[in-house]
Amino acid sequence: MDGLSRRRVLLTGGTLGAFGALGMASPAHARSLWTWAPSGSVAGKGAGLDPDWVWDEEVDRLVAAVIDRGDVPRVNELLRQWTRNDQPLPTALPADLREYMERARQLPAWADRAKLEVAAEFNKSRGLYLNLLNGVGGGMLSTAIPREARSVYYSKGGADMEDRVAKTSMLGFAVGDLNAFRPDGDVIVQAVKTRLVHAAVRHLLPQSPAWARTSGGQTVPISQADMLVTWHSLPTYAMRKMLEWKVPITSTEAEGYLHVWQVTAHMLGIRDEYIPATWDEADAQSKQVLDPILGPTPEGVELTDILLGQLAEQTSPGGIDRPLVNALGRYLVGDQVADWDGIPEEPFWEKAIATAWPKLVAFREKLIPLPLVPPLAWTIDEAARKYILFYLTKGQGTEISIPETNRPG
């Protein structure tokens, strides 16, 4: 693979060795036949089409036209002026794009303001866990999603991962913000802009010979199935981990947290017939679309190394905290995904985190008294806060913008 580090590929050791050269050049696993029923969606019905063969046709045609007629620089400049949910769109936008965005910014009829407010409070009270899981954990999980890793690596954002992290963080933290879907929030803004970016990538990536060589036969990236996979790597994964950590969550909180991500999925262009209506349906769908397709790629290994390196460098100049960063990454995603991502084993820190973190969570939730929390837990707690701050602050001063090209070179 052009530009990939041989050192990072070799670091994956026996795990990738078992796959061999063929496994490295093709998706590690194939998704099973689509059987999830649209009766389990927020729409309650649908055609039942395999989402792997469904994209976002209207916006795809529109953004392709914007790119082909050279309007991207002007559009990006105008979109920088649109920063709040309640703000009018810039009048100077091309008429066809502005008309589409006016429709795309509207919440679905089934959006429930009361549930969105519950979600906002839940995100506030569980912010440490959610930011750690959606930011660091979700990042490590995404690099083990072969299609996503390759789409990121060969698109324009893959050449500057610090900026790519910043742009990705903007949407994630907009969803978790207390004002998320309120008039003065910006999740609608970030979701619609992200939808435009996805359309641009679907237009541009098929023109990349490097992506075409590694796409596993996929001719157009970011299908509805791919978007569902990414979606499950965020709220479904986060909910699973919080339950695993025994974080107390009421049924009202769980329903609200699911709802904010259901609405976000709609705003990103996922069809209502594919958006799970309940957590049980989300788990069932995730087991079909996410769990079976996780695996190693050279691109994923390289991206993971970059992400962890950035975290270590930001939290400790010189990267002396890299062993702790590695261990935290392995703890968040588990040994199998960590091995696929090429994250080195760190026996001391892995044992320390596995022992201390559950007790730290229990103390935060007032389930155990302070004396039962090992002193080392506060080192891990402070490290987690620094890692989260890295993701939070990277979103400042950047903009989600429509790309015009793929990865240079």
SEVEX-100652 format. One record per residue (C-alpha): residue in one letter; x, y, z. Coordinates in steps of 0.5 Angstrom, whole numbers, padded with zeros to 4 digits, always signed. Each point is the difference from the previous one (the first is absolute). Layout:
<pts>
aXYZ ...
</pts>
This chain:
<pts>
m+0000+0000+0000 d+0003+0007-0002 g+0002+0004+0006 l-0002-0005+0005 s+0005-0001+0006 r+0004-0007-0001 r+0001+0000+0007 r-0007+0001+0003 v-0002-0006-0005 l+0005-0004+0003 l-0002+0002+0007 t-0006-0003+0000 g+0004-0007+0000 g-0004-0007+0000 t-0007+0003+0000 l+0001+0003-0007 g+0005-0006-0002 a-0006-0005+0000 f-0003+0004-0005 g+0006+0000-0005 a+0000+0005-0006 l-0007-0002-0002 g-0003+0002+0006 m+0004+0007+0000 a-0003+0001-0007 s-0007-0001+0001 p-0005+0001+0006 a+0001-0005+0005 h-0007-0002+0001 a-0006+0000-0004 r-0007+0003+0002 s-0005-0005+0001 l-0007+0000-0005 w-0004+0006+0002 t-0006-0003+0004 w-0001+0006+0005 a-0008+0002+0000 p-0002+0007-0002 s-0006-0001+0005 g+0006+0001+0006 s+0001+0007-0003 v-0002+0007+0002 a-0004-0001-0006 g-0003-0006+0002 k-0001-0002-0008 g+0005+0000-0006 a+0002-0004-0006 g+0005-0004+0003 l+0005+0001-0005 d+0007-0002+0002 p+0003+0007+0002 d+0007-0002-0003 w-0003+0002-0007 v-0003+0006+0003 w+0003+0007+0000 d-0003+0007+0000 e-0002+0002-0007 e-0002+0007+0000 v+0006+0003+0004 d+0005-0004-0004 r-0003+0002-0006 l+0000+0007+0002 v+0007+0001+0004 a+0003-0004-0007 a-0003+0006-0004 v+0003+0005+0005 i+0007-0003+0000 d+0000-0001-0008 r-0002+0007-0001 g+0005+0003+0005 d-0004+0003+0005 v+0003-0004+0006 p+0005+0006+0002 r-0006+0005+0000 v-0005-0005+0004 n+0005-0001+0005 e+0001+0007+0001 l-0007+0001+0001 l-0001-0006+0004 r+0004+0003+0006 q-0005+0005+0001 w-0005-0005+0002 t+0001-0002+0007 r-0006+0000+0004 n-0006-0005-0001 d-0005+0006+0000 q+0004+0004-0005 p-0002+0002-0007 l+0004-0003-0006 p+0004+0004-0003 t-0004+0003-0006 a+0006+0000-0005 l+0001-0007+0000 p-0002-0004-0007 a-0008+0000+0000 d+0000-0008-0001 l+0005-0001+0006 r-0004+0005+0004 e-0007-0003-0001 y+0003-0007+0001 m+0003+0002+0007 e-0006+0004+0002 r-0004-0007+0000 a+0006-0004+0003 r+0000+0005+0006 q-0007-0002+0002 l-0001-0005+0006 p-0004-0006-0002 a-0007+0000+0003 w+0001-0005+0005 a+0006+0004+0003 d-0002+0001+0008 r+0002+0006+0003 a-0001-0003+0007 k+0004-0006-0001 l+0006+0005-0004 e+0000+0004+0007 v+0001-0007+0004 a+0005-0002-0005 a+0004+0007+0001 e+0000-0001+0008 f+0002-0007-0001 n+0006+0002-0004 k+0002+0006+0005 s-0001-0005+0006 r+0004-0006-0003 g+0005+0005-0005 l+0006-0004+0003 y-0002-0007-0002 l-0003+0003-0007 n+0005+0004-0002 l+0005-0005+0001 l-0004-0006-0003 n-0002+0004-0006 g+0007+0004-0001 v+0005-0005+0002 g-0003-0006+0000 g-0004+0001-0007 g+0006+0003-0003 m+0003-0007+0001 l-0006-0004-0002 s+0000+0004-0006 t+0007-0002-0002 a-0002-0007+0000 i-0006+0001-0005 p+0003-0002-0006 r-0004+0004-0005 e+0000+0006+0005 a+0008+0000+0001 r+0001+0000-0008 s-0005+0005-0001 v+0003+0005+0005 y+0007-0002-0002 y-0001+0001-0008 s-0004+0006+0001 k+0003+0007+0001 g-0001+0000+0007 g+0005-0006+0001 a+0006+0004-0002 d-0001+0005+0006 m-0003-0005+0006 e+0000+0006+0005 d-0005+0004-0004 r-0004-0006-0002 v+0000-0001+0008 a-0002+0007+0001 k-0006-0001-0005 t-0002-0006+0002 s-0001+0002+0007 m-0004+0006-0002 l-0006-0004-0001 g+0001-0005+0006 f+0001+0006+0005 a-0006+0004-0003 v-0005-0007+0001 g+0003+0000+0007 d-0001+0008+0001 l-0005+0002+0005 n-0003+0005-0005 a+0000-0006-0006 f-0006+0001-0003 r-0002+0006+0003 p-0001+0007-0004 d+0007+0002+0002 g+0003-0007-0001 d+0004-0002-0006 v-0001-0008-0001 i-0005+0002-0006 v+0006+0004-0003 q+0005-0005+0001 a-0004-0006-0002 v-0003+0003-0007 k+0008+0002-0001 t+0002-0007+0001 r-0005-0002-0005 l+0002+0004-0005 v+0007-0002+0001 h-0002-0007+0000 a-0003+0001-0007 a+0007+0003-0002 v+0004-0006+0002 r-0005-0004-0004 h+0001+0004-0006 l+0008+0000+0001 l+0002-0006+0003 p-0002-0005-0006 q+0005+0005-0004 s+0006-0003+0005 p+0004-0006-0003 a+0003-0001+0007 w-0007+0000+0003 a-0003-0005-0006 r+0006-0005+0001 t-0002-0001+0007 s-0008+0001+0000 g-0001-0007+0000 g-0005+0001-0006 q-0004+0006+0003 t-0001+0005-0006 v-0003+0005+0004 p+0002+0002+0007 i-0004+0002+0006 s-0006-0004-0001 q-0006+0000+0005 a+0003-0007+0003 d+0006+0004+0001 m-0003+0005+0003 l-0004-0005+0005 v+0007-0003+0001 t+0003+0007+0003 w-0006+0002+0003 h+0000-0007+0004 s+0007+0002+0002 l-0002+0006+0004 p-0007-0001+0004 t-0001-0007+0000 y+0008-0002+0002 a-0001+0006+0005 m-0006-0003+0003 r+0003-0007+0000 k+0006+0002+0004 m-0004+0004+0005 l-0004-0006+0002 e+0006-0004+0000 w+0003+0005+0005 k-0006+0000+0004 v-0002+0007-0001 p-0007+0001+0003 i-0004+0003-0006 t-0008+0000+0001 s-0004-0002-0006 t-0002+0007-0001 e+0007+0002-0001 a+0001-0006-0004 e-0006+0002-0005 g+0003+0007+0000 y+0007-0001-0002 l-0003-0005-0005 h-0004+0005-0003 v+0005+0006-0001 w+0004-0005-0004 q-0006-0002-0004 v-0002+0007-0002 t+0008+0001-0002 a+0000-0006-0004 h-0006+0003-0004 m+0003+0007-0001 l+0006-0004-0002 g-0004-0003-0006 i-0001-0007+0003 r-0007-0002-0002 d-0005-0001+0005 e-0001-0007-0002 y+0007-0002+0002 i+0000+0004+0007 p-0001-0005+0006 a-0006+0002+0004 t+0002-0003+0007 w+0007-0002+0003 d-0002-0008-0001 e-0001+0002-0008 a+0006+0004+0000 d+0004-0006+0003 a-0003-0005-0005 q+0002+0005-0006 s+0007+0001+0003 k+0001-0008+0001 q-0001+0000-0008 v+0003+0006-0003 l+0006+0002+0005 d+0002-0006+0004 p+0002-0005-0006 i+0003+0005-0004 l+0006+0003+0005 g+0007-0002-0002 p+0007+0002-0002 t+0002+0004-0006 p+0007+0003-0001 e-0004+0007+0000 g-0003-0001+0007 v+0006-0002+0003 e+0004+0006-0003 l-0006+0005+0002 t+0000-0003+0007 d+0007+0001+0001 i-0001+0008-0002 l-0006+0001+0005 l+0003-0004+0006 g+0007+0004-0002 q-0004+0007+0000 l-0003-0002+0007 a+0006-0002+0003 e+0004+0007-0003 q-0006+0004+0002 t-0001-0003+0007 s+0008+0000+0002 p+0005+0003-0005 g+0005-0005-0002 g-0005-0005+0000 i+0002-0003+0006 d-0007-0002+0002 r-0001-0004-0006 p+0000-0007+0004 l-0006+0003+0004 v-0003+0002-0007 n+0001-0007-0003 a-0003-0003+0006 l-0006+0004+0001 g-0002-0001-0008 r+0001-0008+0001 y-0005+0001+0007 l-0005+0004-0004 v-0001-0005-0006 g+0003-0006+0002 d+0006-0005-0002 q-0003-0002-0006 v-0001+0007-0003 a+0006+0002+0003 d+0004-0005-0003 w-0003+0001-0007 d+0002+0008+0001 g+0007-0002+0002 i+0000+0003+0007 p+0006-0003+0003 e-0002-0004+0007 e+0002+0004+0006 p-0001-0005+0006 f+0001+0004+0006 w-0004+0006-0002 e-0005-0005-0003 k-0001-0003+0007 a+0000+0006+0003 i-0006+0003-0004 a-0004-0007+0000 t+0001+0001+0008 a-0001+0007+0001 w-0005+0002-0005 p-0006-0004+0003 k+0001+0003+0007 l+0001+0007-0003 v-0007+0000-0003 a-0003-0003+0006 f+0003+0005+0004 r-0003+0005-0005 e-0007-0003+0000 k+0000+0000+0008 l+0000-0007+0000 i+0007-0001+0004 p+0003+0004+0005 l+0007+0004-0001 p+0004-0005+0004 l-0001-0005-0005 v+0003+0003-0006 p+0007-0001-0001 p+0005+0006-0001 l+0002-0002-0007 a-0008+0001-0002 w+0001+0008+0000 t+0006+0000-0004 i-0004-0004-0005 d-0006+0005+0001 e+0005+0006-0001 a+0002-0004-0007 a-0007-0001-0002 r-0002+0007+0001 k+0007+0003-0004 y-0002-0005-0006 i-0007+0003+0000 l+0002+0007+0000 f+0005-0002-0006 y-0007-0002-0004 l-0004+0006+0003 t+0005+0006-0002 k+0002-0003-0006 g-0007+0002-0003 q+0002+0007+0002 g+0001+0005-0006 t-0001-0005-0006 e-0006-0001-0004 i-0003-0006-0004 s+0001+0001-0007 i-0002-0003-0007 p+0007-0003-0003 e+0001+0001-0007 t+0006-0006+0000 n+0002-0006+0002 r+0006-0001+0004 p+0006+0003-0003 g+0005-0005-0003 
</pts>
